[in-house]
Amino acid sequence: MSQPVRVRFAPSPTGHLHIGGARTAIYNWAFARRNGGAFVLRIDDTDPERSTAENTAAILRSLRWLGLDWDEGPEAGGPYGPYFQTARGPLYDEALARLQEASAVYPCFCSPEELAEKRDASRAAGGPAGYDRTCRSLEPAAAASRIASGEPHVWRIAVPESRGDVIFDDAIRGTVTFPADALDDFVVVRSDGTPTYNFATVVDDVSMEITHVVRGDDHLSNTPRQIVVFEALGQAVPTFAHLSMILGSDGKRLSKRHGATSVEAYRDEGILPEALVNYLALLGWSLDDKTTVFDAATLVDNFSFDRVSKNPAVFDPEKLAWLNGVYIRDLSPAEFAERVTPLLVDAGLLRAEDAATRRPWLESLAPLVAERVKRLTEVPPAVAFLFADDIEIDPSAAEKVLSVPGARAALETAAHELGAVEPYEAAAIESALRAVPERLGLKPKQVFQAVRVAISGSTVSPPLFESLELLGRERAVARLEAATRLAAE
Ligand code: GLU
């Protein structure tokens, strides 16, 4: 039987979860779910200056919001913990001890200044930039006494002389080759005893029994070094899958310059998590050659690295917004009400304690606005006029629509009709109002625009007859009467 799949997403909590990290997490998650494996969340918090608990909390929140549940990790626990690198010190010490015993590492006493000099000299002579292995030839006894005397030192891996080019099969990029001379005896443990990224990562991936390392290709150049550490530890090398970069529309690596990059910024802009997962999944992976809208279950059922592109993907906020609109239109009225309620509360349009009693009314809002918005955040301003007691009429709308001759008669007649129509429902309201223009010798558009401006304050609003119903008879009539006073004879 083959080994059960175990993948990990290992963010450094030096910032919030970004689009690129989220995509890496999605692919890891989908691969684990597809293969009945485990999705492990590990927090690479070894940079004490930049790692914060606040960032970790934000990353967990973002992953949860996206629906990416992890089987092991912070808050979930699991048999391979701890899942924070800062809590795994003893494991790195133990791994170092093993390498020391096997003479796979050696202490290096070269000072940073000496190293810089060597590097400059080598570069000037057109030589390699890596460490020149001075300390590799120290007598073990001499090295031990220097350590005992407290001399500062790092530990370097002794790359075997026989190690040729590092060649591995990347699940996305195919065969990748790094020439042997690009490998120097790199540092695995710093002079303060902390492990370097390349060392800690491998120790963790080994002890967590990770089978596939799925990550951004900014780590491709670290891979040969990590392979050397796996080998030094006498461990099998996992399968690597390096994802191509995400670019901004200008072809440069996606960054803050291109606008929002954090997952929570998109949440706050009114993007639905399922739309974001769908969109990010498409940034490098395809279901087939044509399908753009698919849910997470479909992603899981079909995910494989064969369909992940080697080419960088371009992040297009407009396409994301379009896709989000598709998802918004797809929400049931109940889901729509559920999701917009917090936004309406935040906008001060609805009191949280009224949300339950007004739920049926909120549900009836859905068909009115869902067709017209691409982001949930567009909903509160579009429906504010239905919540407010009083509205202000936009002066330019008043000028354009209410100052036209006949506007006053249109509003008065409409108010009269609305006062009498039974039942007070969109269909009956529509037939009552459709009779008005002819009676007054006005164009339908003129009457309906006047009514629209009167009830919403603006020339654009959700569908008129439904809006009138949702507004309720009393408020609708009052608004028409108020606008009458502004309208031309
Ligand atoms: N903490 C590393 C990062 O966030 C993890 C890289 C890896 O997956 O090995 O880039």
Boltz pocket constraint, residues with backbone or C-beta under 6 A from the ligand:
constraints:
  - pocket:
      binder: B
      contacts: [[A, 8], [A, 10], [A, 11], [A, 12], [A, 44], [A, 201], [A, 214], [A, 215], [A, 219]]
      max_distance: 6.0
